[in-house]
Amino acid sequence: MNIIITGATKGIGRAVAEKFAAEGFDLAVNARTESDLTAFKKDFAVQYPQVKVITKVTDMSKKAEVIAFADFVKKELGDIDILVNNAGRYIPGNIVDEEEGSLSDMIETNLYSAYHLTRALLPVMLKKSGGHIFNMCSVASLKAYPGGGSYSISKYALLGFSKNLREELKGKGIRVTSVMPGATWSASWAGVELPEERLMQASDIAEAIWSAHKMSRSAVVEDIVLRPQEGDL
């Protein structure tokens, strides 16, 4: 069994990789920084020596690199069991005054990356009439908020993509799950004056994804919404 995770060297992507590696899955992962991927592969070789890990430097905002990653995965793994479209970017701002190009940047990274990679890999899943696709949306896909700007727009769009994909694939044996986490502890929160327990842990999201996947193929969790116990920040 194998799993493909984009943006997997940090945060939620890293936690998902660790959970599935612990369950014996082989991994195909990418990130923009080669040194991060090198460290990732070294760590996993020590922690999960039985697991095959393949990596490729990829800027998921660039279609050509996304397609190259898909071709690499198909060549190296052949079969595909799970795809986690996790790569994304967050730039805070309001529509009225956010930096020019913010919408294009986040649409390309948060939406087009998932769209192009899914389209490139779906033929493999369709051929075997099986697989599971997780799209990492956000609570920002469900409710607009001040400072959300283009990020929230891109996440609304990603949820729309995921919903359409679910409808198209429900008769094809391929499950589709939209994951909508709230505030989750990661390096991006470093320096924020909040107790760590006020936020969820990335491992919480990974456990939810694993729980959804391990159900029988006759069941699908369409939406996973997770928030900190005390609510959104």
Stockholm file with secondary structure:
# STOCKHOLM 1.0

chainA/1-233         MNIIITGATKGIGRAVAEKFAAEGFDLAVNARTESDLTAFKKDFAVQYPQVKVITKVTDMSKKAEVIAFADFVKKELGDIDILVNNAGRYIPGNIVDEEEGSLSDMIETNLYSAYHLTRALLPVMLKKSGGHIFNMCSVASLKAYPGGGSYSISKYALLGFSKNLREELKGKGIRVTSVMPGATWSASWAGVELPEERLMQASDIAEAIWSAHKMSRSAVVEDIVLRPQEGDL
#=GR chainA/1-233 SS CEEEESSCSSHHHHHHHHHHHHTTCEEEEEESCHHHHHHHHHHHHHHCTTSCEEEEECCTTSHHHHHHHHHHHHHHHCCCCEEEECCCCCCCCCTTTSCTTHHHHHHIIIIIHHHHHHHHHHHHHHHHTCEEEEEECCGGGTCCCTTCHHHHHHHHHHHHHHHHHHHHHTTTTEEEEEEEECSBCSGGGTTCSSCGGGSBCHHHHHHHHHHHHTSCTTCCCCEEEECCTTCCC
#=GC SS_cons         CEEEESSCSSHHHHHHHHHHHHTTCEEEEEESCHHHHHHHHHHHHHHCTTSCEEEEECCTTSHHHHHHHHHHHHHHHCCCCEEEECCCCCCCCCTTTSCTTHHHHHHIIIIIHHHHHHHHHHHHHHHHTCEEEEEECCGGGTCCCTTCHHHHHHHHHHHHHHHHHHHHHTTTTEEEEEEEECSBCSGGGTTCSSCGGGSBCHHHHHHHHHHHHTSCTTCCCCEEEECCTTCCC
//
